[in-house]
Amino acid sequence: MKIPLSIVALCLVLLLAGASGCGGDDATSSETRESGAAATTDDSGSATTADDEGGAKSEDDPSSTPEVGEYEAEGPFSAIAGQPGNKKPKFTPSGQPAPKEVVSRELEVGSGPAAKLGDKASVYFAGAIYGSGKATLYGWPPSAPSVVELGSGLYGKSWEKTIEGMKAGGIRQVILPSSEFAAGKPVDYVIVMTALEPKKSK
């Protein structure tokens, strides 16, 4: 008996979505989880996305474009440069040793209320293995922003905590040391918050 192609495709999407939910209480669960999409990287560093709602935003949609400027290296932080055409930002390593604890700096402050536990933050993110400058971990256009409920642990509590205090429109650079990352390597992240939905009061 032949199985219709549409059923096979649906099973594949569900399988990918289920696989992305595996992981512990660390940054790794944020590496491939997207809002309604499964994302992976290929050898070229390009994202492959499958959106189970068919709702991935296109590169022509201005709301899907994170505005990342150019920021000089500072202390252990890499220099960051936004790139045209919705490409991931470019990381230029500082050449300094990786910090042994989580450190962050604000690249753009944003406006409105600051994100706190229980809030839902819509974010884009790109991360490079510290010292290499190669962005291999990301949730970036053309995918829709990831929606992270802070404190849920769905994306890893350590990574979610780095979003606390951000405001809509803000850009933050965070270095997670190897002790916070299951792969055993420090990661330099850029996080762009596009929107914030405060926790509903009961």
mmCIF file of the C-alpha atoms, coordinates in Angstrom:
data_MODEL
# 
_entry.id   MODEL 
# 
loop_
_atom_site.group_PDB 
_atom_site.id 
_atom_site.type_symbol 
_atom_site.label_atom_id 
_atom_site.label_alt_id 
_atom_site.label_comp_id 
_atom_site.label_asym_id 
_atom_site.label_entity_id 
_atom_site.label_seq_id 
_atom_site.pdbx_PDB_ins_code 
_atom_site.Cartn_x 
_atom_site.Cartn_y 
_atom_site.Cartn_z 
_atom_site.occupancy 
_atom_site.B_iso_or_equiv 
_atom_site.pdbx_formal_charge 
_atom_site.auth_seq_id 
_atom_site.auth_comp_id 
_atom_site.auth_asym_id 
_atom_site.auth_atom_id 
_atom_site.pdbx_PDB_model_num 
ATOM 1   C CA . MET A 1 1   ? 0.000  0.000  0.000  1.00 0.00 ? 1   MET A CA 1 
ATOM 2   C CA . LYS A 1 2   ? 1.415  3.390  -0.939 1.00 0.00 ? 2   LYS A CA 1 
ATOM 3   C CA . ILE A 1 3   ? 1.494  6.127  1.712  1.00 0.00 ? 3   ILE A CA 1 
ATOM 4   C CA . PRO A 1 4   ? 0.509  9.593  0.405  1.00 0.00 ? 4   PRO A CA 1 
ATOM 5   C CA . LEU A 1 5   ? 3.451  12.011 0.152  1.00 0.00 ? 5   LEU A CA 1 
ATOM 6   C CA . SER A 1 6   ? 1.624  14.631 2.253  1.00 0.00 ? 6   SER A CA 1 
ATOM 7   C CA . ILE A 1 7   ? 1.435  12.222 5.222  1.00 0.00 ? 7   ILE A CA 1 
ATOM 8   C CA . VAL A 1 8   ? 5.142  11.424 4.924  1.00 0.00 ? 8   VAL A CA 1 
ATOM 9   C CA . ALA A 1 9   ? 5.974  15.171 4.875  1.00 0.00 ? 9   ALA A CA 1 
ATOM 10  C CA . LEU A 1 10  ? 3.781  15.836 7.917  1.00 0.00 ? 10  LEU A CA 1 
ATOM 11  C CA . CYS A 1 11  ? 5.445  12.990 9.845  1.00 0.00 ? 11  CYS A CA 1 
ATOM 12  C CA . LEU A 1 12  ? 8.883  14.406 8.986  1.00 0.00 ? 12  LEU A CA 1 
ATOM 13  C CA . VAL A 1 13  ? 7.969  17.877 10.286 1.00 0.00 ? 13  VAL A CA 1 
ATOM 14  C CA . LEU A 1 14  ? 6.554  16.406 13.506 1.00 0.00 ? 14  LEU A CA 1 
ATOM 15  C CA . LEU A 1 15  ? 9.648  14.261 13.943 1.00 0.00 ? 15  LEU A CA 1 
ATOM 16  C CA . LEU A 1 16  ? 11.935 17.286 13.543 1.00 0.00 ? 16  LEU A CA 1 
ATOM 17  C CA . ALA A 1 17  ? 9.858  19.364 15.963 1.00 0.00 ? 17  ALA A CA 1 
ATOM 18  C CA . GLY A 1 18  ? 9.915  16.567 18.531 1.00 0.00 ? 18  GLY A CA 1 
ATOM 19  C CA . ALA A 1 19  ? 13.665 16.091 18.227 1.00 0.00 ? 19  ALA A CA 1 
ATOM 20  C CA . SER A 1 20  ? 14.347 19.771 18.872 1.00 0.00 ? 20  SER A CA 1 
ATOM 21  C CA . GLY A 1 21  ? 12.679 19.504 22.262 1.00 0.00 ? 21  GLY A CA 1 
ATOM 22  C CA . CYS A 1 22  ? 15.415 17.248 23.660 1.00 0.00 ? 22  CYS A CA 1 
ATOM 23  C CA . GLY A 1 23  ? 18.060 18.746 25.900 1.00 0.00 ? 23  GLY A CA 1 
ATOM 24  C CA . GLY A 1 24  ? 18.935 19.675 29.421 1.00 0.00 ? 24  GLY A CA 1 
ATOM 25  C CA . ASP A 1 25  ? 18.901 22.814 31.541 1.00 0.00 ? 25  ASP A CA 1 
ATOM 26  C CA . ASP A 1 26  ? 21.456 24.696 29.479 1.00 0.00 ? 26  ASP A CA 1 
ATOM 27  C CA . ALA A 1 27  ? 21.906 26.784 26.359 1.00 0.00 ? 27  ALA A CA 1 
ATOM 28  C CA . THR A 1 28  ? 21.715 23.853 23.957 1.00 0.00 ? 28  THR A CA 1 
ATOM 29  C CA . SER A 1 29  ? 17.942 23.718 23.844 1.00 0.00 ? 29  SER A CA 1 
ATOM 30  C CA . SER A 1 30  ? 17.988 27.201 22.303 1.00 0.00 ? 30  SER A CA 1 
ATOM 31  C CA . GLU A 1 31  ? 20.257 26.157 19.470 1.00 0.00 ? 31  GLU A CA 1 
ATOM 32  C CA . THR A 1 32  ? 17.645 24.590 17.242 1.00 0.00 ? 32  THR A CA 1 
ATOM 33  C CA . ARG A 1 33  ? 14.289 25.564 18.744 1.00 0.00 ? 33  ARG A CA 1 
ATOM 34  C CA . GLU A 1 34  ? 12.292 28.136 16.818 1.00 0.00 ? 34  GLU A CA 1 
ATOM 35  C CA . SER A 1 35  ? 8.815  29.536 17.333 1.00 0.00 ? 35  SER A CA 1 
ATOM 36  C CA . GLY A 1 36  ? 6.778  27.034 15.324 1.00 0.00 ? 36  GLY A CA 1 
ATOM 37  C CA . ALA A 1 37  ? 9.790  25.932 13.316 1.00 0.00 ? 37  ALA A CA 1 
ATOM 38  C CA . ALA A 1 38  ? 12.630 23.452 13.466 1.00 0.00 ? 38  ALA A CA 1 
ATOM 39  C CA . ALA A 1 39  ? 15.992 24.858 12.423 1.00 0.00 ? 39  ALA A CA 1 
ATOM 40  C CA . THR A 1 40  ? 19.365 23.299 11.790 1.00 0.00 ? 40  THR A CA 1 
ATOM 41  C CA . THR A 1 41  ? 22.621 24.412 10.269 1.00 0.00 ? 41  THR A CA 1 
ATOM 42  C CA . ASP A 1 42  ? 24.417 22.878 7.345  1.00 0.00 ? 42  ASP A CA 1 
ATOM 43  C CA . ASP A 1 43  ? 28.142 22.792 6.629  1.00 0.00 ? 43  ASP A CA 1 
ATOM 44  C CA . SER A 1 44  ? 27.993 26.225 5.032  1.00 0.00 ? 44  SER A CA 1 
ATOM 45  C CA . GLY A 1 45  ? 26.438 27.726 8.169  1.00 0.00 ? 45  GLY A CA 1 
ATOM 46  C CA . SER A 1 46  ? 23.132 28.365 6.427  1.00 0.00 ? 46  SER A CA 1 
ATOM 47  C CA . ALA A 1 47  ? 19.852 27.738 8.220  1.00 0.00 ? 47  ALA A CA 1 
ATOM 48  C CA . THR A 1 48  ? 17.391 25.153 7.038  1.00 0.00 ? 48  THR A CA 1 
ATOM 49  C CA . THR A 1 49  ? 13.939 25.811 8.454  1.00 0.00 ? 49  THR A CA 1 
ATOM 50  C CA . ALA A 1 50  ? 10.633 23.983 8.381  1.00 0.00 ? 50  ALA A CA 1 
ATOM 51  C CA . ASP A 1 51  ? 7.660  26.001 9.604  1.00 0.00 ? 51  ASP A CA 1 
ATOM 52  C CA . ASP A 1 52  ? 4.750  23.831 10.667 1.00 0.00 ? 52  ASP A CA 1 
ATOM 53  C CA . GLU A 1 53  ? 2.307  26.724 10.305 1.00 0.00 ? 53  GLU A CA 1 
ATOM 54  C CA . GLY A 1 54  ? 3.686  27.912 6.982  1.00 0.00 ? 54  GLY A CA 1 
ATOM 55  C CA . GLY A 1 55  ? 4.239  31.249 8.710  1.00 0.00 ? 55  GLY A CA 1 
ATOM 56  C CA . ALA A 1 56  ? 7.946  31.940 8.319  1.00 0.00 ? 56  ALA A CA 1 
ATOM 57  C CA . LYS A 1 57  ? 8.437  35.574 7.450  1.00 0.00 ? 57  LYS A CA 1 
ATOM 58  C CA . SER A 1 58  ? 10.036 36.403 4.156  1.00 0.00 ? 58  SER A CA 1 
ATOM 59  C CA . GLU A 1 59  ? 13.108 38.540 3.669  1.00 0.00 ? 59  GLU A CA 1 
ATOM 60  C CA . ASP A 1 60  ? 10.838 41.139 2.048  1.00 0.00 ? 60  ASP A CA 1 
ATOM 61  C CA . ASP A 1 61  ? 8.881  41.628 5.287  1.00 0.00 ? 61  ASP A CA 1 
ATOM 62  C CA . PRO A 1 62  ? 10.484 44.644 7.041  1.00 0.00 ? 62  PRO A CA 1 
ATOM 63  C CA . SER A 1 63  ? 9.311  43.412 10.455 1.00 0.00 ? 63  SER A CA 1 
ATOM 64  C CA . SER A 1 64  ? 11.490 40.338 9.997  1.00 0.00 ? 64  SER A CA 1 
ATOM 65  C CA . THR A 1 65  ? 14.701 42.346 9.683  1.00 0.00 ? 65  THR A CA 1 
ATOM 66  C CA . PRO A 1 66  ? 16.703 42.771 12.905 1.00 0.00 ? 66  PRO A CA 1 
ATOM 67  C CA . GLU A 1 67  ? 18.517 46.115 12.781 1.00 0.00 ? 67  GLU A CA 1 
ATOM 68  C CA . VAL A 1 68  ? 22.027 45.250 13.945 1.00 0.00 ? 68  VAL A CA 1 
ATOM 69  C CA . GLY A 1 69  ? 24.644 47.976 13.563 1.00 0.00 ? 69  GLY A CA 1 
ATOM 70  C CA . GLU A 1 70  ? 28.402 47.891 14.039 1.00 0.00 ? 70  GLU A CA 1 
ATOM 71  C CA . TYR A 1 71  ? 29.848 47.594 17.531 1.00 0.00 ? 71  TYR A CA 1 
ATOM 72  C CA . GLU A 1 72  ? 33.539 47.559 18.448 1.00 0.00 ? 72  GLU A CA 1 
ATOM 73  C CA . ALA A 1 73  ? 35.183 44.797 20.463 1.00 0.00 ? 73  ALA A CA 1 
ATOM 74  C CA . GLU A 1 74  ? 35.261 45.564 24.169 1.00 0.00 ? 74  GLU A CA 1 
ATOM 75  C CA . GLY A 1 75  ? 37.017 43.454 26.787 1.00 0.00 ? 75  GLY A CA 1 
ATOM 76  C CA . PRO A 1 76  ? 36.185 39.817 25.999 1.00 0.00 ? 76  PRO A CA 1 
ATOM 77  C CA . PHE A 1 77  ? 33.322 40.779 23.651 1.00 0.00 ? 77  PHE A CA 1 
ATOM 78  C CA . SER A 1 78  ? 33.759 40.253 19.909 1.00 0.00 ? 78  SER A CA 1 
ATOM 79  C CA . ALA A 1 79  ? 33.198 43.124 17.519 1.00 0.00 ? 79  ALA A CA 1 
ATOM 80  C CA . ILE A 1 80  ? 29.750 42.760 15.943 1.00 0.00 ? 80  ILE A CA 1 
ATOM 81  C CA . ALA A 1 81  ? 28.667 43.937 12.507 1.00 0.00 ? 81  ALA A CA 1 
ATOM 82  C CA . GLY A 1 82  ? 25.196 43.602 11.018 1.00 0.00 ? 82  GLY A CA 1 
ATOM 83  C CA . GLN A 1 83  ? 25.018 42.413 7.429  1.00 0.00 ? 83  GLN A CA 1 
ATOM 84  C CA . PRO A 1 84  ? 22.587 43.263 4.624  1.00 0.00 ? 84  PRO A CA 1 
ATOM 85  C CA . GLY A 1 85  ? 19.929 40.914 3.318  1.00 0.00 ? 85  GLY A CA 1 
ATOM 86  C CA . ASN A 1 86  ? 19.003 39.362 6.666  1.00 0.00 ? 86  ASN A CA 1 
ATOM 87  C CA . LYS A 1 87  ? 22.336 37.578 6.956  1.00 0.00 ? 87  LYS A CA 1 
ATOM 88  C CA . LYS A 1 88  ? 23.532 36.675 10.440 1.00 0.00 ? 88  LYS A CA 1 
ATOM 89  C CA . PRO A 1 89  ? 25.750 39.314 12.093 1.00 0.00 ? 89  PRO A CA 1 
ATOM 90  C CA . LYS A 1 90  ? 29.496 38.963 11.700 1.00 0.00 ? 90  LYS A CA 1 
ATOM 91  C CA . PHE A 1 91  ? 31.581 38.216 14.821 1.00 0.00 ? 91  PHE A CA 1 
ATOM 92  C CA . THR A 1 92  ? 35.220 39.356 14.970 1.00 0.00 ? 92  THR A CA 1 
ATOM 93  C CA . PRO A 1 93  ? 36.831 37.828 18.094 1.00 0.00 ? 93  PRO A CA 1 
ATOM 94  C CA . SER A 1 94  ? 38.537 40.131 20.593 1.00 0.00 ? 94  SER A CA 1 
ATOM 95  C CA . GLY A 1 95  ? 41.487 37.770 21.041 1.00 0.00 ? 95  GLY A CA 1 
ATOM 96  C CA . GLN A 1 96  ? 41.034 37.781 24.821 1.00 0.00 ? 96  GLN A CA 1 
ATOM 97  C CA . PRO A 1 97  ? 40.502 34.657 26.952 1.00 0.00 ? 97  PRO A CA 1 
ATOM 98  C CA . ALA A 1 98  ? 36.888 33.607 27.440 1.00 0.00 ? 98  ALA A CA 1 
ATOM 99  C CA . PRO A 1 99  ? 35.316 34.738 30.730 1.00 0.00 ? 99  PRO A CA 1 
ATOM 100 C CA . LYS A 1 100 ? 34.574 32.101 33.377 1.00 0.00 ? 100 LYS A CA 1 
ATOM 101 C CA . GLU A 1 101 ? 31.119 33.518 34.184 1.00 0.00 ? 101 GLU A CA 1 
ATOM 102 C CA . VAL A 1 102 ? 28.187 34.916 32.186 1.00 0.00 ? 102 VAL A CA 1 
ATOM 103 C CA . VAL A 1 103 ? 28.859 38.477 31.025 1.00 0.00 ? 103 VAL A CA 1 
ATOM 104 C CA . SER A 1 104 ? 26.732 40.794 28.901 1.00 0.00 ? 104 SER A CA 1 
ATOM 105 C CA . ARG A 1 105 ? 26.692 44.272 27.418 1.00 0.00 ? 105 ARG A CA 1 
ATOM 106 C CA . GLU A 1 106 ? 23.884 46.357 25.979 1.00 0.00 ? 106 GLU A CA 1 
ATOM 107 C CA . LEU A 1 107 ? 24.387 47.267 22.315 1.00 0.00 ? 107 LEU A CA 1 
ATOM 108 C CA . GLU A 1 108 ? 20.968 48.964 22.047 1.00 0.00 ? 108 GLU A CA 1 
ATOM 109 C CA . VAL A 1 109 ? 18.720 49.568 25.073 1.00 0.00 ? 109 VAL A CA 1 
ATOM 110 C CA . GLY A 1 110 ? 15.246 49.460 23.477 1.00 0.00 ? 110 GLY A CA 1 
ATOM 111 C CA . SER A 1 111 ? 12.120 50.923 25.072 1.00 0.00 ? 111 SER A CA 1 
ATOM 112 C CA . GLY A 1 112 ? 9.149  49.941 27.206 1.00 0.00 ? 112 GLY A CA 1 
ATOM 113 C CA . PRO A 1 113 ? 9.070  47.570 30.181 1.00 0.00 ? 113 PRO A CA 1 
ATOM 114 C CA . ALA A 1 114 ? 12.039 45.337 30.971 1.00 0.00 ? 114 ALA A CA 1 
ATOM 115 C CA . ALA A 1 115 ? 11.577 41.590 30.467 1.00 0.00 ? 115 ALA A CA 1 
ATOM 116 C CA . LYS A 1 116 ? 11.078 39.556 33.638 1.00 0.00 ? 116 LYS A CA 1 
ATOM 117 C CA . LEU A 1 117 ? 10.197 36.008 34.668 1.00 0.00 ? 117 LEU A CA 1 
ATOM 118 C CA . GLY A 1 118 ? 6.915  34.858 33.168 1.00 0.00 ? 118 GLY A CA 1 
ATOM 119 C CA . ASP A 1 119 ? 7.008  37.335 30.274 1.00 0.00 ? 119 ASP A CA 1 
ATOM 120 C CA . LYS A 1 120 ? 7.093  36.144 26.670 1.00 0.00 ? 120 LYS A CA 1 
ATOM 121 C CA . ALA A 1 121 ? 9.922  37.673 24.657 1.00 0.00 ? 121 ALA A CA 1 
ATOM 122 C CA . SER A 1 122 ? 10.144 37.477 20.860 1.00 0.00 ? 122 SER A CA 1 
ATOM 123 C CA . VAL A 1 123 ? 13.809 37.318 19.942 1.00 0.00 ? 123 VAL A CA 1 
ATOM 124 C CA . TYR A 1 124 ? 16.241 36.679 17.160 1.00 0.00 ? 124 TYR A CA 1 
ATOM 125 C CA . PHE A 1 125 ? 19.638 35.301 18.182 1.00 0.00 ? 125 PHE A CA 1 
ATOM 126 C CA . ALA A 1 126 ? 22.958 34.370 16.653 1.00 0.00 ? 126 ALA A CA 1 
ATOM 127 C CA . GLY A 1 127 ? 25.827 32.712 18.480 1.00 0.00 ? 127 GLY A CA 1 
ATOM 128 C CA . ALA A 1 128 ? 29.437 32.042 17.580 1.00 0.00 ? 128 ALA A CA 1 
ATOM 129 C CA . ILE A 1 129 ? 31.766 29.607 19.315 1.00 0.00 ? 129 ILE A CA 1 
ATOM 130 C CA . TYR A 1 130 ? 33.969 31.950 21.328 1.00 0.00 ? 130 TYR A CA 1 
ATOM 131 C CA . GLY A 1 131 ? 37.251 32.750 19.611 1.00 0.00 ? 131 GLY A CA 1 
ATOM 132 C CA . SER A 1 132 ? 36.249 31.314 16.223 1.00 0.00 ? 132 SER A CA 1 
ATOM 133 C CA . GLY A 1 133 ? 33.867 34.064 15.089 1.00 0.00 ? 133 GLY A CA 1 
ATOM 134 C CA . LYS A 1 134 ? 31.778 31.549 13.137 1.00 0.00 ? 134 LYS A CA 1 
ATOM 135 C CA . ALA A 1 135 ? 28.045 31.897 13.851 1.00 0.00 ? 135 ALA A CA 1 
ATOM 136 C CA . THR A 1 136 ? 26.784 28.326 14.060 1.00 0.00 ? 136 THR A CA 1 
ATOM 137 C CA . LEU A 1 137 ? 23.873 28.685 16.516 1.00 0.00 ? 137 LEU A CA 1 
ATOM 138 C CA . TYR A 1 138 ? 20.956 30.850 15.512 1.00 0.00 ? 138 TYR A CA 1 
ATOM 139 C CA . GLY A 1 139 ? 17.305 31.642 15.141 1.00 0.00 ? 139 GLY A CA 1 
ATOM 140 C CA . TRP A 1 140 ? 17.411 34.282 12.430 1.00 0.00 ? 140 TRP A CA 1 
ATOM 141 C CA . PRO A 1 141 ? 15.415 35.428 9.390  1.00 0.00 ? 141 PRO A CA 1 
ATOM 142 C CA . PRO A 1 142 ? 13.803 34.220 7.235  1.00 0.00 ? 142 PRO A CA 1 
ATOM 143 C CA . SER A 1 143 ? 12.389 32.340 10.265 1.00 0.00 ? 143 SER A CA 1 
ATOM 144 C CA . ALA A 1 144 ? 9.979  34.154 12.569 1.00 0.00 ? 144 ALA A CA 1 
ATOM 145 C CA . PRO A 1 145 ? 11.395 35.282 15.944 1.00 0.00 ? 145 PRO A CA 1 
ATOM 146 C CA . SER A 1 146 ? 11.576 32.677 18.698 1.00 0.00 ? 146 SER A CA 1 
ATOM 147 C CA . VAL A 1 147 ? 8.999  33.249 21.448 1.00 0.00 ? 147 VAL A CA 1 
ATOM 148 C CA . VAL A 1 148 ? 10.630 32.557 24.806 1.00 0.00 ? 148 VAL A CA 1 
ATOM 149 C CA . GLU A 1 149 ? 8.628  32.370 28.046 1.00 0.00 ? 149 GLU A CA 1 
ATOM 150 C CA . LEU A 1 150 ? 11.220 33.447 30.577 1.00 0.00 ? 150 LEU A CA 1 
ATOM 151 C CA . GLY A 1 151 ? 11.703 30.945 33.376 1.00 0.00 ? 151 GLY A CA 1 
ATOM 152 C CA . SER A 1 152 ? 9.992  28.070 31.567 1.00 0.00 ? 152 SER A CA 1 
ATOM 153 C CA . GLY A 1 153 ? 13.286 26.284 30.907 1.00 0.00 ? 153 GLY A CA 1 
ATOM 154 C CA . LEU A 1 154 ? 12.099 25.368 27.419 1.00 0.00 ? 154 LEU A CA 1 
ATOM 155 C CA . TYR A 1 155 ? 15.160 27.033 25.903 1.00 0.00 ? 155 TYR A CA 1 
ATOM 156 C CA . GLY A 1 156 ? 17.429 26.334 28.891 1.00 0.00 ? 156 GLY A CA 1 
ATOM 157 C CA . LYS A 1 157 ? 17.233 28.414 32.073 1.00 0.00 ? 157 LYS A CA 1 
ATOM 158 C CA . SER A 1 158 ? 20.767 29.791 31.708 1.00 0.00 ? 158 SER A CA 1 
ATOM 159 C CA . TRP A 1 159 ? 20.059 31.121 28.224 1.00 0.00 ? 159 TRP A CA 1 
ATOM 160 C CA . GLU A 1 160 ? 16.601 32.448 29.143 1.00 0.00 ? 160 GLU A CA 1 
ATOM 161 C CA . LYS A 1 161 ? 18.115 34.361 32.074 1.00 0.00 ? 161 LYS A CA 1 
ATOM 162 C CA . THR A 1 162 ? 20.318 36.318 29.661 1.00 0.00 ? 162 THR A CA 1 
ATOM 163 C CA . ILE A 1 163 ? 17.143 37.880 28.170 1.00 0.00 ? 163 ILE A CA 1 
ATOM 164 C CA . GLU A 1 164 ? 15.857 39.207 31.499 1.00 0.00 ? 164 GLU A CA 1 
ATOM 165 C CA . GLY A 1 165 ? 16.013 43.000 31.704 1.00 0.00 ? 165 GLY A CA 1 
ATOM 166 C CA . MET A 1 166 ? 15.945 43.524 27.933 1.00 0.00 ? 166 MET A CA 1 
ATOM 167 C CA . LYS A 1 167 ? 13.400 45.863 26.347 1.00 0.00 ? 167 LYS A CA 1 
ATOM 168 C CA . ALA A 1 168 ? 11.643 45.677 22.985 1.00 0.00 ? 168 ALA A CA 1 
ATOM 169 C CA . GLY A 1 169 ? 14.000 46.901 20.275 1.00 0.00 ? 169 GLY A CA 1 
ATOM 170 C CA . GLY A 1 170 ? 17.016 46.159 22.457 1.00 0.00 ? 170 GLY A CA 1 
ATOM 171 C CA . ILE A 1 171 ? 20.142 44.302 21.377 1.00 0.00 ? 171 ILE A CA 1 
ATOM 172 C CA . ARG A 1 172 ? 22.321 42.518 23.922 1.00 0.00 ? 172 ARG A CA 1 
ATOM 173 C CA . GLN A 1 173 ? 25.585 40.675 23.551 1.00 0.00 ? 173 GLN A CA 1 
ATOM 174 C CA . VAL A 1 174 ? 26.125 37.785 25.971 1.00 0.00 ? 174 VAL A CA 1 
ATOM 175 C CA . ILE A 1 175 ? 29.025 35.409 26.519 1.00 0.00 ? 175 ILE A CA 1 
ATOM 176 C CA . LEU A 1 176 ? 28.085 32.074 28.062 1.00 0.00 ? 176 LEU A CA 1 
ATOM 177 C CA . PRO A 1 177 ? 31.160 30.312 29.486 1.00 0.00 ? 177 PRO A CA 1 
ATOM 178 C CA . SER A 1 178 ? 31.868 26.644 28.848 1.00 0.00 ? 178 SER A CA 1 
ATOM 179 C CA . SER A 1 179 ? 30.399 25.748 32.275 1.00 0.00 ? 179 SER A CA 1 
ATOM 180 C CA . GLU A 1 180 ? 26.974 26.978 31.044 1.00 0.00 ? 180 GLU A CA 1 
ATOM 181 C CA . PHE A 1 181 ? 27.093 25.207 27.700 1.00 0.00 ? 181 PHE A CA 1 
ATOM 182 C CA . ALA A 1 182 ? 26.680 21.469 27.252 1.00 0.00 ? 182 ALA A CA 1 
ATOM 183 C CA . ALA A 1 183 ? 29.106 21.312 24.320 1.00 0.00 ? 183 ALA A CA 1 
ATOM 184 C CA . GLY A 1 184 ? 31.852 22.438 26.700 1.00 0.00 ? 184 GLY A CA 1 
ATOM 185 C CA . LYS A 1 185 ? 32.725 25.524 24.661 1.00 0.00 ? 185 LYS A CA 1 
ATOM 186 C CA . PRO A 1 186 ? 31.971 29.179 25.459 1.00 0.00 ? 186 PRO A CA 1 
ATOM 187 C CA . VAL A 1 187 ? 29.560 30.954 23.103 1.00 0.00 ? 187 VAL A CA 1 
ATOM 188 C CA . ASP A 1 188 ? 29.279 34.626 22.159 1.00 0.00 ? 188 ASP A CA 1 
ATOM 189 C CA . TYR A 1 189 ? 25.622 35.543 21.440 1.00 0.00 ? 189 TYR A CA 1 
ATOM 190 C CA . VAL A 1 190 ? 23.827 38.527 19.981 1.00 0.00 ? 190 VAL A CA 1 
ATOM 191 C CA . ILE A 1 191 ? 20.167 38.681 21.037 1.00 0.00 ? 191 ILE A CA 1 
ATOM 192 C CA . VAL A 1 192 ? 17.661 41.055 19.386 1.00 0.00 ? 192 VAL A CA 1 
ATOM 193 C CA . MET A 1 193 ? 14.328 41.491 21.192 1.00 0.00 ? 193 MET A CA 1 
ATOM 194 C CA . THR A 1 194 ? 11.575 42.372 18.732 1.00 0.00 ? 194 THR A CA 1 
ATOM 195 C CA . ALA A 1 195 ? 8.590  42.334 21.122 1.00 0.00 ? 195 ALA A CA 1 
ATOM 196 C CA . LEU A 1 196 ? 7.658  41.655 24.745 1.00 0.00 ? 196 LEU A CA 1 
ATOM 197 C CA . GLU A 1 197 ? 4.376  40.279 26.088 1.00 0.00 ? 197 GLU A CA 1 
ATOM 198 C CA . PRO A 1 198 ? 4.140  40.806 29.874 1.00 0.00 ? 198 PRO A CA 1 
ATOM 199 C CA . LYS A 1 199 ? 2.929  37.953 32.042 1.00 0.00 ? 199 LYS A CA 1 
ATOM 200 C CA . LYS A 1 200 ? -0.845 38.062 32.418 1.00 0.00 ? 200 LYS A CA 1 
ATOM 201 C CA . SER A 1 201 ? -1.923 38.799 35.987 1.00 0.00 ? 201 SER A CA 1 
ATOM 202 C CA . LYS A 1 202 ? -4.462 36.375 37.455 1.00 0.00 ? 202 LYS A CA 1 
# 
